[in-house]
Amino acid sequence: MTPESYGAISVIVSGSALFGVVLGSAFESAVFRWSARSEPESRDVLRFAAVHIYMVVPLLSLAAATVLWFQDETFLSVPSRMWAIEVLANGLIPAMSFYALPRARALNNLRRFVILSGSSILILTLGKVLFVIVFTGGLLGWVLSDLVAAAFGFLLAFLTYRPPTRRRGLAGVRRQLLGYVLPLIPHRTAFWALSSLSRPAMTLSIPLAQIGLFSAAFNFASIASIVLVELNRAFLTEYSKERFPAPSNLTRRVVRVQMLASIAVPGIVGASLSVAAPFLLSTSFQSAEPIVALLLIAQIAYGIYLVPTNYVVQTAGLTGLSWIASVAGALVIFVVILVAGETIGIKGVGLATVGGYVVMAILAFVLLSRHRLEVDWSQIGLPISAVLFCCVGASVSLLSLLLPFDMYRIGWAFLSLILIAVGLSLSRRSLFNS
């Protein structure tokens, strides 16, 4: 696939994701919170969330897709019918992503979680192989495989976690749920902007081929993001059960793991790509490697951001101002692209992305302080020596991506992995003790 065609795919995939994000993603935190807490209203809250995700979101996406299907237009360099298929897929995705998987996690049902997530990944992968590679379907093959995978995931989610039966009147519960969810919509939308808006926005001033290079870099850096997000989701039950002052034994070890992972995971991803790049990237995409290094720095800031945000949203249940940090970070990136995108190119967009995530991490701690939530960071107990080794290892890893591919680069990559391994080894006792 050429950088230009990959750029078109990245634009439609990232742009269409906004539909599911706005309408469904905010319910994920609510599903986690009320699944983990045995409160009188939990069943009715989950029922209302399920009805919204299983019925309202798919119907709205079907209506939007129908309108787009009959528009013979090109939007952001992509035909409207391709947008229609991808929007419909994104209306079905919330059933699995924002209801079934959070329910399985919060209930600690590992078997169901593995079946749900594993089946979804398998169908999505097989669809890409069949429609994109075997049938060489290009953009159409990509969106069709997304739709097939989303429909399969929707059906599997519904059969696994149907809406609970109602216990009492929904009026008060509806107000409680909406009061929790609505402030999270700009927060989740800002996250979409942080991960996806840059590519549609770049079409205004940057060629699709360059957007394809940036997208390839972003997707490799997103390996770190996926690990950090999934690790965070695994701990949301502990944050939901936590009480202030924090940390107690519930989250003390959790915070240690997340803080260390926020440094170690991007470092490991960078070192791995530094060695494997010639086998994973064609020559036309190898100029994206320095962008990967920049975007991995952003992932470090993102991993740190998650910890104070969890205390505010999951533990305290204070969603009213939770959007400020993520919106501020997204605005930094979006404004830079609009004002100077043509001048700074994709490397400048990468730097802007780092700036946006750093702003977001700083404001997350500011919000925690603003709410006067009692979190004693000195009680975390993470060894300084472990942090230093992981930081140096991650730095060496990212610097190796800036070097031409040769034995020296491979040597630096392996040195970074050794340093990170030493850091993790020094912290192993604190990671396994509360």
C-alpha positions in Angstrom: 0.0 0.0 0.0 1.3 3.4 -0.9 1.6 6.2 1.7 -1.1 8.1 -0.2 -3.7 5.3 -0.1 -2.8 4.6 3.5 -3.3 8.3 4.2 -6.9 8.1 2.8 -7.6 5.1 5.0 -6.3 6.9 8.1 -8.4 9.9 7.4 -11.7 8.0 7.1 -11.0 5.6 10.0 -10.0 8.4 12.4 -12.7 10.8 11.2 -15.6 8.2 11.4 -14.5 7.2 14.9 -15.9 10.5 16.2 -19.5 9.1 15.8 -19.0 6.3 18.3 -16.9 8.4 20.6 -19.5 11.2 21.0 -22.5 8.9 21.3 -21.1 5.9 23.2 -17.6 6.2 24.8 -18.6 8.3 27.8 -20.8 5.3 29.0 -17.7 3.1 29.4 -16.6 4.8 32.7 -20.2 4.5 34.0 -20.4 0.8 33.1 -17.1 0.2 34.9 -18.1 2.2 38.0 -21.6 0.8 38.6 -20.5 -2.8 37.6 -17.8 -2.6 40.3 -20.0 -1.0 43.0 -22.8 -2.9 44.7 -25.2 0.0 45.0 -29.0 0.0 44.9 -29.2 1.8 41.6 -26.5 -0.2 39.8 -28.8 -2.5 37.9 -31.0 0.3 36.6 -27.9 2.4 35.6 -26.5 -0.5 33.6 -29.9 -1.1 32.0 -30.2 2.4 30.8 -26.6 2.4 29.5 -27.2 -0.9 27.6 -30.4 0.4 26.0 -28.6 3.5 24.8 -25.6 1.5 23.4 -27.5 -1.4 21.9 -30.4 0.6 20.4 -30.0 4.4 20.2 -26.4 4.5 18.9 -26.9 1.9 16.1 -30.1 3.6 14.9 -28.5 7.0 14.8 -25.5 5.6 12.9 -27.8 3.9 10.4 -29.6 7.2 9.8 -26.3 9.1 9.3 -25.0 6.3 7.0 -28.1 6.4 4.9 -27.8 10.2 4.4 -24.1 9.8 3.5 -24.8 6.9 1.1 -27.0 9.1 -1.2 -24.5 12.0 -1.2 -22.4 11.8 -4.3 -19.6 13.9 -2.8 -16.0 13.7 -1.7 -15.3 14.7 1.9 -11.7 15.2 3.0 -10.5 13.5 -0.2 -12.7 10.3 0.5 -16.0 9.4 -1.3 -19.1 9.8 0.9 -20.2 6.2 0.4 -16.9 5.0 2.1 -17.8 7.4 5.0 -21.3 5.8 5.1 -19.9 2.3 5.6 -17.4 3.4 8.2 -19.9 5.5 10.2 -22.3 2.5 10.3 -19.4 0.3 11.6 -18.7 2.9 14.3 -22.3 2.8 15.4 -22.0 -0.9 16.2 -18.5 -0.8 17.8 -19.7 0.7 21.2 -21.6 -2.5 22.1 -18.4 -4.4 22.5 -16.0 -1.6 23.4 -18.0 0.4 25.8 -20.4 -2.1 27.3 -19.6 -5.8 27.1 -15.8 -5.5 27.6 -16.1 -3.1 30.6 -18.7 -5.3 32.1 -16.5 -8.4 31.8 -13.5 -6.4 33.3 -15.4 -4.9 36.2 -16.9 -8.3 37.1 -13.4 -9.9 36.9 -14.8 -12.4 34.4 -11.5 -13.2 32.6 -12.9 -16.1 30.6 -15.6 -14.0 29.0 -13.3 -11.1 28.5 -10.8 -13.3 26.6 -13.5 -14.8 24.5 -15.0 -11.4 23.6 -11.8 -9.6 22.9 -10.1 -12.5 21.2 -13.0 -13.2 18.9 -13.2 -9.5 17.9 -9.5 -9.3 17.1 -9.6 -12.5 15.1 -12.6 -11.4 12.9 -11.0 -8.0 12.4 -7.7 -9.5 11.4 -9.2 -12.1 9.1 -11.4 -9.4 7.5 -8.3 -7.3 6.7 -6.4 -10.2 5.3 -9.4 -11.3 3.1 -10.8 -8.0 1.9 -7.6 -5.9 1.7 -4.8 -8.4 0.9 -6.4 -11.4 -0.8 -9.1 -9.4 -2.8 -6.8 -6.3 -2.9 -9.9 -4.2 -2.0 -8.0 -1.1 -1.0 -10.1 1.5 0.8 -13.4 -0.3 0.1 -12.0 -3.6 1.4 -10.8 -1.8 4.5 -14.2 -0.3 5.4 -16.1 -3.5 4.6 -13.8 -5.5 6.9 -14.5 -2.9 9.6 -18.2 -3.3 9.1 -18.2 -7.1 9.2 -16.1 -7.1 12.4 -18.3 -4.4 14.1 -21.5 -6.4 13.2 -20.0 -9.6 14.6 -18.8 -7.8 17.8 -22.3 -6.2 18.3 -24.0 -9.6 18.1 -21.5 -11.3 20.4 -21.7 -8.5 22.9 -25.6 -8.5 23.0 -25.7 -12.3 23.4 -23.2 -12.2 26.2 -24.4 -9.1 28.2 -28.0 -8.3 27.6 -29.7 -5.3 29.4 -30.4 -6.2 33.0 -34.1 -6.3 34.1 -35.4 -3.1 35.6 -35.8 -2.9 39.4 -37.4 0.5 40.0 -38.3 3.8 38.2 -35.7 5.0 35.8 -36.3 8.8 36.1 -33.9 9.4 39.0 -31.4 6.9 37.7 -31.5 8.5 34.3 -30.7 11.9 35.7 -27.9 10.4 37.8 -26.3 8.6 34.9 -26.6 11.5 32.5 -25.1 13.8 35.2 -22.1 11.5 35.2 -21.9 10.8 31.5 -22.6 14.2 29.8 -19.4 16.0 31.2 -17.4 13.0 29.9 -18.5 13.6 26.3 -16.2 16.6 25.7 -13.5 14.7 27.6 -13.8 11.6 25.3 -14.2 13.8 22.2 -11.0 15.5 23.1 -9.3 12.1 23.3 -10.6 11.3 19.9 -9.1 14.7 18.8 -5.8 13.8 20.4 -5.5 10.5 18.6 -7.4 11.1 15.4 -8.2 14.7 14.6 -4.7 15.5 13.5 -5.0 13.5 10.3 -8.3 14.9 9.0 -7.1 18.4 9.9 -3.8 17.8 8.1 -5.7 17.3 4.8 -6.2 21.1 4.8 -2.5 21.8 4.3 -0.5 18.6 4.0 -0.5 16.1 1.1 -2.1 12.7 1.6 1.3 10.9 1.1 2.7 12.9 4.1 -0.4 12.1 6.1 0.2 8.4 5.3 3.7 8.6 6.7 2.5 10.4 9.9 -0.3 7.8 10.3 2.2 4.9 10.0 4.3 6.6 12.7 1.2 7.2 14.8 0.1 3.6 14.5 3.4 2.2 15.6 3.5 4.6 18.6 0.0 3.6 19.4 1.2 0.1 20.3 2.5 1.8 23.5 -0.8 3.5 23.9 -2.8 0.3 23.5 -0.7 -1.4 26.2 -1.1 1.6 28.6 -4.8 1.9 27.9 -5.5 -1.8 28.4 -3.3 -1.8 31.6 -5.3 1.1 32.8 -8.6 -0.5 32.1 -7.5 -3.6 34.0 -7.1 -1.4 37.1 -10.3 0.6 36.8 -12.1 -1.7 39.2 -9.5 -0.9 41.9 -9.9 2.8 41.3 -13.7 2.5 41.4 -13.5 0.8 44.8 -10.9 3.2 46.3 -11.8 5.7 49.0 -10.1 8.9 50.0 -7.5 9.6 51.5 -5.6 7.6 48.8 -3.7 5.6 48.1 -4.8 2.6 50.1 -3.7 -1.0 49.5 -6.2 -1.0 46.6 -4.4 1.4 44.4 -0.9 1.9 45.9 0.6 -1.0 43.8 -1.5 -0.1 40.8 0.0 3.4 40.7 3.5 2.0 40.9 2.8 -0.3 38.0 1.2 2.5 35.8 3.9 5.1 36.5 6.7 2.7 35.7 4.9 1.3 32.6 4.4 4.8 31.3 8.2 5.0 30.8 9.1 1.4 30.1 6.4 0.5 27.6 7.2 3.4 25.1 10.9 2.6 25.5 10.4 -1.1 24.7 8.2 -0.3 21.7 10.9 2.2 20.4 13.7 -0.3 20.8 11.7 -3.1 19.1 10.8 -0.9 16.1 14.4 0.3 15.9 15.5 -3.3 15.3 12.5 -4.5 13.3 11.8 -1.5 11.1 13.4 -2.8 7.9 11.2 -5.9 8.1 8.0 -4.0 9.0 8.3 -0.9 6.8 8.9 -0.6 3.1 11.4 2.0 1.9 8.7 4.6 1.2 7.7 4.5 4.9 11.0 4.4 6.7 11.3 8.2 6.8 8.5 8.0 9.4 10.8 6.5 12.1 11.9 9.9 13.7 8.1 10.8 14.0 7.6 7.5 15.9 10.2 8.7 18.4 8.4 12.0 19.0 5.0 10.3 19.3 6.4 7.8 21.9 7.4 10.8 24.1 3.8 11.8 23.9 2.8 8.3 25.1 4.9 8.7 28.2 3.0 11.8 29.1 -0.2 10.1 28.4 0.6 7.2 30.7 1.3 9.6 33.5 -1.9 11.5 32.8 -4.1 8.4 33.4 -3.3 8.1 37.1 -4.6 11.5 38.5 -7.5 11.3 36.0 -8.6 7.9 37.4 -8.7 9.3 41.0 -10.9 12.2 39.8 -13.3 10.2 37.5 -13.4 6.7 38.8 -12.7 7.1 42.6 -14.3 10.5 43.3 -16.9 10.3 40.5 -16.3 14.0 39.6 -16.7 14.3 35.9 -17.7 17.9 35.7 -14.3 19.4 34.9 -12.6 16.2 33.7 -12.7 17.4 30.1 -10.4 20.4 30.7 -7.1 18.6 30.5 -7.9 16.6 27.4 -9.6 19.5 25.6 -6.6 21.7 26.3 -4.2 19.1 24.9 -6.3 18.6 21.8 -6.5 22.4 21.2 -2.8 22.7 21.3 -2.4 20.2 18.5 -5.3 21.4 16.4 -4.4 25.1 16.6 -0.8 24.4 15.6 -1.9 22.3 12.6 -4.4 24.9 11.4 -2.0 27.9 11.9 1.3 26.4 10.8 0.6 22.9 9.4 1.9 23.7 5.9 5.1 25.3 7.3 6.1 22.8 10.0 5.2 19.6 8.2 4.7 16.2 9.9 7.7 16.6 12.2 6.2 19.8 13.5 2.9 18.1 14.0 4.7 15.4 16.0 6.3 18.1 18.2 2.9 19.7 18.7 1.5 16.3 19.7 4.1 16.0 22.4 3.2 19.5 23.6 -0.5 18.6 23.7 0.0 15.5 25.8 2.4 17.2 28.2 -0.1 20.0 28.8 -2.8 17.3 29.4 -0.7 15.5 32.0 0.1 18.7 33.9 -3.5 19.8 33.9 -4.6 16.4 35.2 -2.6 17.0 38.4 -4.0 20.5 38.6 -7.5 19.2 38.5 -6.8 16.7 41.2 -5.5 19.5 43.4 -8.5 21.8 42.4 -10.9 19.2 43.7 -8.9 18.9 46.9 -8.8 15.2 46.7 -6.4 13.6 49.3 -3.8 11.7 47.4 -0.4 11.3 49.2 2.1 10.6 46.4 4.8 10.0 48.9 3.0 6.8 49.9 3.4 5.3 46.4 6.9 4.0 47.2 8.3 3.6 43.7 12.2 3.1 43.9 14.0 6.2 42.4 16.7 3.9 41.0 14.2 1.9 39.0 12.7 5.1 37.5 16.1 6.5 36.6 17.1 3.2 34.8 13.8 3.1 32.9 14.1 6.8 31.9 17.7 6.4 30.6 16.7 3.2 28.8 13.7 4.9 27.1 15.8 7.8 26.1 18.4 5.6 24.4 15.6 3.7 22.7 14.0 6.8 21.2 17.4 8.2 20.1 18.2 4.9 18.3 15.2 5.6 16.0 17.0 8.7 14.7 20.1 6.7 13.6 20.5 5.0 10.2 19.9 1.3 10.3 23.2 -0.5 11.0 24.8 -2.6 13.7 25.4 0.5 15.9 21.7 1.2 15.9 20.8 -2.4 16.8 23.4 -2.2 19.7 21.9 1.0 21.1 18.4 -0.6 20.9 19.5 -3.7 22.9 21.3 -1.4 25.4 18.1 0.4 26.0 16.3 -2.9 26.6 18.9 -3.9 29.1 18.6 -0.6 31.0 14.8 -0.9 31.1 15.1 -4.6 32.3 17.4 -3.5 35.1 14.9 -0.8 36.1 12.0 -3.2 36.1 14.2 -5.7 38.1 15.0 -3.1 40.7 11.3 -2.4 41.1 10.0 -6.0 41.2 9.5 -6.1 45.0 7.5 -2.9 45.1 5.4 -4.0 42.1 4.3 -7.2 43.7 3.8 -5.9 47.2 1.0 -3.6 48.4 
